[in-house]
Amino acid sequence: MLDIENVDAAAILVTADLPDDARLALLDLDPTAPGVHGKVLGWDVESQRWVPVEVPVTQVSPPPGVGG
């Protein structure tokens, strides 16, 4: 579980289909900026920038035999 509430940073949601523009924009992103504290940032294709997003709640399990 990712718990970033009340922290001085943001989490960045990276997906397998992340465009090159988003990857390049990560270089200029400051996840410690006060405006993004405690937020999860995702790439918005329309505005071509990282924005706060609601993350779906899912459970990720490691593959069998890993971490066990």
LUMPALO-730634 format. One record per residue (C-alpha): residue number from 1; x, y, z; residue in three letters. Coordinates in Angstrom, 2 decimals. Layout:
REM LUMPALO-730634
+-----+---------+---------+---------+------+
!  nr !      px !      py !      pz ! rest !
+-----+---------+---------+---------+------+
! NUM !       X !       Y !       Z !  ALA !
...
+-----+---------+---------+---------+------+
//
This chain:
REM LUMPALO-730634
+-----+---------+---------+---------+------+
!  nr !      px !      py !      pz ! rest !
+-----+---------+---------+---------+------+
!   1 !    0.00 !    0.00 !    0.00 !  MET !
!   2 !    1.25 !    3.41 !   -0.94 !  LEU !
!   3 !    0.62 !    5.98 !    1.79 !  ASP !
!   4 !    1.86 !    9.43 !    0.90 !  ILE !
!   5 !   -0.55 !   11.57 !    2.85 !  GLU !
!   6 !    1.05 !   14.23 !    5.03 !  ASN !
!   7 !    4.48 !   13.92 !    3.45 !  VAL !
!   8 !    6.63 !   16.50 !    1.69 !  ASP !
!   9 !    6.71 !   14.67 !   -1.63 !  ALA !
!  10 !    4.53 !   13.21 !   -4.37 !  ALA !
!  11 !    4.36 !    9.76 !   -5.92 !  ALA !
!  12 !    4.63 !    9.36 !   -9.69 !  ILE !
!  13 !    2.39 !    6.84 !  -11.44 !  LEU !
!  14 !    4.37 !    5.22 !  -14.25 !  VAL !
!  15 !    2.57 !    2.91 !  -16.67 !  THR !
!  16 !    3.95 !    0.66 !  -19.39 !  ALA !
!  17 !    2.50 !    2.90 !  -22.11 !  ASP !
!  18 !    4.08 !    6.11 !  -20.77 !  LEU !
!  19 !    4.90 !    8.33 !  -23.79 !  PRO !
!  20 !    8.39 !    9.66 !  -24.41 !  ASP !
!  21 !    7.13 !   13.22 !  -23.78 !  ASP !
!  22 !    6.09 !   12.19 !  -20.27 !  ALA !
!  23 !    9.45 !   10.59 !  -19.61 !  ARG !
!  24 !   11.23 !   13.76 !  -20.69 !  LEU !
!  25 !    8.91 !   15.91 !  -18.57 !  ALA !
!  26 !   10.00 !   13.91 !  -15.52 !  LEU !
!  27 !   13.36 !   15.67 !  -15.76 !  LEU !
!  28 !   11.68 !   19.00 !  -14.96 !  ASP !
!  29 !    9.20 !   17.66 !  -12.41 !  LEU !
!  30 !    9.78 !   18.58 !   -8.76 !  ASP !
!  31 !    7.89 !   16.04 !   -6.63 !  PRO !
!  32 !    8.84 !   18.04 !   -3.52 !  THR !
!  33 !    7.02 !   21.21 !   -4.68 !  ALA !
!  34 !    4.43 !   22.23 !   -2.05 !  PRO !
!  35 !    1.56 !   22.09 !   -4.57 !  GLY !
!  36 !    1.96 !   18.35 !   -5.06 !  VAL !
!  37 !    2.70 !   17.20 !   -1.50 !  HIS !
!  38 !    0.80 !   14.02 !   -0.70 !  GLY !
!  39 !   -0.53 !   13.57 !   -4.24 !  LYS !
!  40 !   -0.11 !   10.88 !   -6.89 !  VAL !
!  41 !    0.86 !   12.36 !  -10.24 !  LEU !
!  42 !   -0.08 !   10.83 !  -13.58 !  GLY !
!  43 !    0.54 !   11.94 !  -17.14 !  TRP !
!  44 !   -2.33 !   13.82 !  -18.78 !  ASP !
!  45 !   -2.15 !   13.24 !  -22.52 !  VAL !
!  46 !   -4.41 !   16.18 !  -23.41 !  GLU !
!  47 !   -2.52 !   18.84 !  -21.43 !  SER !
!  48 !    0.87 !   17.13 !  -21.88 !  GLN !
!  49 !    1.80 !   17.51 !  -18.23 !  ARG !
!  50 !    1.93 !   15.66 !  -14.92 !  TRP !
!  51 !   -1.25 !   16.23 !  -12.89 !  VAL !
!  52 !   -2.73 !   14.87 !   -9.64 !  PRO !
!  53 !   -4.79 !   11.72 !  -10.31 !  VAL !
!  54 !   -7.02 !    9.34 !   -8.41 !  GLU !
!  55 !   -5.35 !    5.97 !   -8.32 !  VAL !
!  56 !   -7.53 !    2.88 !   -8.60 !  PRO !
!  57 !   -7.23 !    0.65 !   -5.58 !  VAL !
!  58 !   -5.79 !   -2.67 !   -6.64 !  THR !
!  59 !   -3.66 !   -5.23 !   -4.93 !  GLN !
!  60 !   -0.46 !   -6.26 !   -6.61 !  VAL !
!  61 !    0.91 !   -9.65 !   -5.70 !  SER !
!  62 !    4.42 !  -10.78 !   -6.53 !  PRO !
!  63 !    4.83 !  -13.67 !   -8.94 !  PRO !
!  64 !    4.83 !  -17.14 !   -7.37 !  PRO !
!  65 !    8.13 !  -17.91 !   -5.65 !  GLY !
!  66 !    9.14 !  -14.25 !   -5.24 !  VAL !
!  67 !    9.45 !  -12.67 !   -1.82 !  GLY !
!  68 !    8.06 !  -15.59 !   -0.04 !  GLY !
+-----+---------+---------+---------+------+
//
